[in-house]
Structure formats: C-alpha cells, structure tokens
C-alpha cells in the first residue's frame, strides 16, 4: 500500500472573512492554487491515486476536492474524523485507511496530527517531521499501514511544485 499524507493547503485565519470557528476556515485563493498545483504534479509524474480521505474540517475537505477535481473529476471525498485536530488515533486511522478500496490513498489532514501520524508510521521521533501547508509525504508499506512499518519514499513542499 502507498499512502500520500497531505497537510491541507493555505486557509483563512479564524476571525477573518466572516469565519468565526476554526472548523469553518476556507481555503484562500493561494490555497486553492497550491492544491491544484500539487494535483497537477501527480498527473505529470504519473502517480495515480485511488481514493482521497480528508478531515471533516472545511479547509481539509476543500483541499481534497481540489485534488480530486484534477485526479478524478466527479469522485467524492471520503471523510474520516481520525484526521481531524485532536481526534487522531493512529491505529484506528490505519485500520480505516486499510479498508479504503485501492492501494494508493491520499489522506488530507492537519498539523500536528498528520506529522505525528507520519512519524508513527515510519518509526520516527515525535516532532521530527513538521509538514508545511500543502506538503505531501509518500509512505509505502508491504502490507497495511501500521506502527513503524512504513518507509518514507519522499516528502515535498509547495516550494518544489509552485
């Protein structure tokens, strides 16, 4: 299995643009551009994705939609609460992702949880892999994702593809 762990793209700050709650923060125009540029790099490099899973928070869901608009127009985002802030349960998230049809799954979440999950998967030291907005890490597994069984193949930031 191959997992693409993606931090959501740039979003407005809570309290601006009429957004009162953190949950409702929307992508900025730059954030939409980041997500589309990332998706286009996947297409250019012929990196297929079978499914996209996202946190239920608006900015994460919107990032996933932008990715799917390039990868699989008309496909739907799968929502997973374990990707939401303060809801991460690494073992349960791994079980959820393993049950998604396909061997190449993108998961869109938030820091610090998505970074912690990446560290958990590869046996890395906690706090060692901060992901900037719209960054993606590719992790491969011989079987289903589990603690310290993944191999980090690559990690790129928007500086690389924008």
Beta strands, then each sheet from edge to edge (+ up, - down):
strand 1: 2-7
strand 2: 51-54
strand 3: 78-79
strand 4: 104-109
strand 5: 136-140
strand 6: 151-156
sheet 1: 3+ 2+ 4+ 1+ 5- 6+
end
